[in-house]
Amino acid sequence: MNPVSIKSFFHSGSNTYSYLVTDNATKSSAIIDPVLDYDAAAGVTSTCSADDILRYAEQQHLTLQWILETHVHADHLSAASYLRERCGAAMATGREISTVQSTFKQIFGLEEFVADGSQFDLLLADGEAIPLGESNIHVMHTPGHTPSCVTFVVNETAAFVGDTIFMPDMGTARCDFPGGDAEQLYASIQKILELPPETELYMCHDYGPNGRECLYKTTVEEQRKSNIHVHQGCAKSEFVAMRNERDATLAMPALILPAVQINIRGGRFPEPESNGVSYLKTPLNVFKK
């Protein structure tokens, strides 16, 4: 029997895949990249997607041990804080989160915000391992899309890559957010592609290019052979030139402004003002190209 079970949850509003990873021997589980539903027009959040994960975990009699974030997402709000309140699991992300927090603290003028990663229970370093029941999760620092991106490798057989790399026909992540770097992304992807060829790679997003159905899983071997951006033999200079040219044409994600303000806080809302309401800021002309 496979020592680990992996259940995917698709959020159609943001084309995000969240995962519930379970050590079968102990029923200990980790939730990876959970989504908080958000109606941008109304400014209303809801927990339907996160509750689907909790409901499944309860039905399967699982013990939720970890809530893991691969990075500060710019395309959806994180449900990590809500899930932590509901199930008591520890929230963890890459230790370079403080770099991202410091950058966006300045962009959003968040004078009272503490940019030290203390919003999370555990900050993870490259090469570190955390237990999941009788299994283990190894941490790979894979910056480039953002400075704090990490890949979670479970039992050396499954890797959750965040936005670092996509399905082979989609390519790779953008690098034009503050702190992004195409050379770093190339190096990070090479680390992932040095994993054994049979290693399964689990995507954070898929958009079904050319009308195909959305998919969430590929392998290192498939990526080496056919990723349209970083297939085997693609030189760093070629990749960096392609990535920078492509990024210059991309619009910002629709939810980047609300998402980042929530996600640097680990999914928490800003402190309510005197009327009991939390507010988000909209900086003008910061992301102007």
C-alpha positions as a printed Julia matrix, in Angstrom:
289×3 Matrix{Float64}:
   0.0    0.0     0.0
   1.19   3.5    -0.78
   2.27   5.12    2.5
   0.61   8.41    1.51
  -2.76   9.33    0.01
  -3.26  12.59   -1.9
  -6.65  14.19   -2.45
  -6.96  17.25   -4.71
  -9.57  20.02   -4.41
 -10.13  22.36   -7.38
 -11.23  25.97   -6.88
 -12.72  26.97  -10.22
 -12.88  30.68   -9.4
  -9.07  30.93   -9.31
  -8.11  27.67  -11.06
  -6.28  26.68   -7.88
  -5.57  23.15   -6.67
  -5.41  22.59   -2.93
  -4.31  19.26   -1.51
  -4.92  17.03    1.47
  -1.91  14.77    1.98
  -2.4   11.89    4.41
   0.01   9.45    6.02
  -2.0    6.25    5.75
  -0.44   4.54    8.74
  -1.46   7.25   11.21
  -4.18   9.25    9.38
  -2.13  12.41    9.99
  -2.74  14.96    7.23
  -1.41  18.2     5.79
  -3.44  20.73    3.85
  -1.47  22.51    1.13
  -2.48  25.9    -0.37
  -6.1   26.19    0.81
  -8.37  28.83   -0.76
 -10.67  31.36    0.9
 -13.58  32.19   -1.41
 -13.81  35.88   -2.29
 -16.37  37.95   -4.16
 -14.24  40.89   -5.27
 -17.16  43.02   -6.44
 -18.88  42.82   -3.05
 -15.76  42.47   -0.89
 -17.3   39.35    0.69
 -15.41  36.25    1.8
 -16.76  32.78    2.47
 -15.31  29.45    3.55
 -17.15  26.99    1.29
 -13.98  25.62   -0.34
 -12.1   25.29    2.95
 -15.14  23.62    4.52
 -15.12  21.02    1.74
 -11.62  20.01    2.87
 -12.66  19.88    6.52
 -15.74  17.83    5.68
 -13.68  15.31    3.73
 -11.11  15.08    6.53
 -13.87  14.43    9.06
 -15.47  11.76    6.9
 -12.13   9.99    6.56
 -11.36  10.38   10.3
  -8.13  12.28    9.61
  -6.03  14.27   12.07
  -5.02  17.6    10.55
  -1.41  18.21   11.54
  -0.19  20.9     9.12
  -1.45  23.76    6.96
   1.29  24.49    4.44
   1.65  27.45    2.07
   4.03  27.16   -0.88
   4.25  30.98   -1.18
   2.36  34.26   -0.87
  -0.27  33.77   -3.56
  -1.32  36.67   -5.77
  -4.37  35.06   -7.38
  -6.43  33.84   -4.45
  -6.92  34.5    -0.74
  -5.57  31.92    1.69
  -7.86  30.02    4.06
  -4.92  28.99    6.28
  -5.91  31.1     9.27
  -9.53  29.95    9.14
  -8.48  26.3     8.99
  -6.06  26.75   11.86
  -8.89  28.15   14.0
 -11.14  25.24   13.08
  -8.76  22.31   13.45
  -5.72  23.53   15.41
  -3.16  22.44   12.8
   0.11  24.38   12.66
   0.61  26.89    9.84
   3.98  26.79    8.07
   5.65  28.36    5.05
   9.13  29.23    3.77
  11.34  31.3     6.03
  11.89  33.96    3.36
   8.28  35.06    3.87
   9.7   38.01    5.8
  11.35  39.3     2.6
   7.99  39.29    0.82
   6.28  40.84    3.83
   8.84  43.65    4.03
   8.41  44.45    0.35
   4.64  44.63    0.48
   4.63  46.42    3.83
   6.21  49.32    1.98
   3.96  49.03   -1.08
   0.78  49.06    1.0
   2.02  51.48    3.66
   1.33  49.02    6.48
   3.09  50.9     9.25
   1.88  48.67   12.09
   2.45  45.38   10.29
   5.27  43.21   11.68
   7.24  41.72    8.79
   9.01  38.87   10.57
   6.94  35.81    9.65
   5.44  35.59   13.15
   1.98  35.27   11.6
   2.92  31.61   10.95
   3.64  28.91   13.52
   6.75  27.63   11.76
   9.1   29.05    9.14
  10.85  26.41    7.07
  14.4   26.5     5.7
  15.8   24.84    2.6
  16.64  21.21    3.37
  14.52  21.09    6.51
  12.14  18.17    7.11
   8.93  18.01    9.11
   7.08  14.84   10.14
   3.7   13.79    8.83
   2.82  10.8    10.97
   5.3    8.13    9.89
   6.03   9.99    6.67
   8.13  13.1     6.16
   7.96  16.32    4.19
  11.22  17.8     2.91
  11.44  21.49    2.1
  13.11  22.86   -1.03
  13.55  26.62   -1.29
  12.55  27.35   -4.9
  12.52  31.15   -5.34
  12.05  33.07   -8.56
   8.3   33.53   -8.78
   8.59  35.07   -5.31
  11.55  35.13   -2.89
   9.82  32.81   -0.42
   8.55  30.03   -2.69
   9.08  26.5    -1.41
   8.39  23.05   -2.82
   7.19  20.36   -0.42
   8.54  16.88   -1.22
   6.65  14.07    0.51
   8.53  10.8     1.07
  10.76  11.67   -1.91
   7.97  10.56   -4.26
   5.58  13.52   -4.58
   6.45  17.22   -4.86
   4.04  20.13   -4.42
   5.61  22.85   -6.52
   3.35  25.87   -5.96
   3.6   28.3    -8.89
   7.19  27.43   -9.77
   6.34  25.17  -12.7
   3.08  24.33  -14.49
   1.89  21.46  -16.65
   4.27  20.9   -19.59
   2.01  22.66  -22.1
   1.71  25.71  -19.82
   5.38  26.15  -18.93
   6.52  28.13  -15.93
   5.59  30.87  -13.49
   5.93  34.59  -14.09
   8.78  36.47  -12.41
   7.66  40.1   -12.59
   6.16  40.44   -9.11
   8.26  42.43   -6.61
  11.27  40.29   -5.71
  10.77  37.89   -8.63
  13.8   36.83  -10.67
  13.94  34.7   -13.82
  17.49  33.46  -13.18
  16.46  32.28   -9.73
  13.39  30.57  -11.17
  15.52  28.7   -13.71
  17.82  27.46  -10.94
  14.86  26.46   -8.78
  13.27  24.48  -11.59
  16.55  22.67  -12.21
  16.48  21.58   -8.55
  13.0   20.17   -9.04
  13.98  18.43  -12.28
  16.92  16.78  -10.51
  14.45  14.73   -8.5
  14.02  11.11   -9.7
  12.19  10.97  -13.05
   9.2    9.11  -11.6
   8.59  11.78   -8.93
   5.04  13.09   -9.21
   4.71  16.88   -9.43
   1.5   18.44   -8.13
   0.46  21.78   -9.6
  -1.01  24.74   -7.75
  -2.81  25.99  -10.88
  -3.93  24.85  -14.28
  -5.97  26.73  -16.87
  -6.66  24.04  -19.46
  -4.86  25.61  -22.44
  -6.25  24.89  -25.91
  -9.47  23.61  -24.41
  -8.12  20.55  -22.61
  -9.46  19.61  -19.19
  -7.69  21.04  -16.17
  -5.0   18.73  -14.76
  -3.07  18.73  -11.51
  -0.35  16.08  -11.79
   2.64  15.36  -13.99
   6.1   13.82  -13.44
   9.68  15.01  -13.49
  10.29  12.87  -16.58
   7.38  14.46  -18.46
   8.6   17.94  -17.55
  12.15  17.2   -18.67
  10.91  15.95  -22.03
   8.2   18.41  -22.94
   7.87  21.53  -20.77
   7.49  24.31  -23.33
   9.71  26.68  -21.33
  12.34  24.53  -19.6
  12.57  21.18  -21.36
  15.88  19.36  -21.12
  18.53  21.25  -23.05
  17.01  24.7   -22.58
  19.83  27.09  -21.64
  19.47  29.54  -18.78
  20.03  32.53  -21.06
  17.3   31.31  -23.41
  14.87  30.81  -20.56
  15.58  34.17  -18.9
  15.15  36.07  -22.18
  11.86  34.26  -22.89
  10.54  34.74  -19.37
  11.37  38.45  -19.18
   9.9   39.15  -22.61
   6.74  37.21  -21.84
   6.28  38.77  -18.39
   6.38  42.26  -19.89
   3.13  41.48  -21.72
   1.18  40.03  -18.78
  -1.51  41.89  -16.87
  -1.48  41.71  -13.09
  -3.7   38.98  -11.56
  -7.2   40.28  -10.84
  -6.9   39.6    -7.1
  -3.28  40.55   -6.44
  -4.12  43.6    -4.3
  -6.55  41.94   -1.87
  -4.8   38.56   -1.98
  -1.33  39.74   -1.02
  -2.62  41.88    1.86
  -4.42  38.85    3.31
  -1.78  36.26    2.49
   1.22  38.03    4.01
  -0.85  37.8     7.21
  -1.25  34.04    6.85
  -4.85  34.43    5.74
  -5.88  36.88    8.45
  -7.77  40.1     7.78
  -6.33  43.5     8.73
  -7.28  44.64   12.2
 -10.83  46.08   12.24
 -11.2   49.83   12.53
 -13.36  51.59   15.13
 -16.55  50.58   13.3
 -15.63  46.89   13.48
 -14.9   46.58    9.75
 -11.6   45.44    8.2
 -10.35  47.33    5.16
  -7.93  46.64    2.33
  -5.83  49.27    0.58
  -5.52  49.98   -3.15
  -2.17  51.63   -3.98
  -2.29  53.58   -7.22
   0.19  53.11  -10.08
   2.45  50.71   -8.16
   2.22  47.92  -10.74
   2.11  50.19  -13.77
   4.08  48.77  -16.69
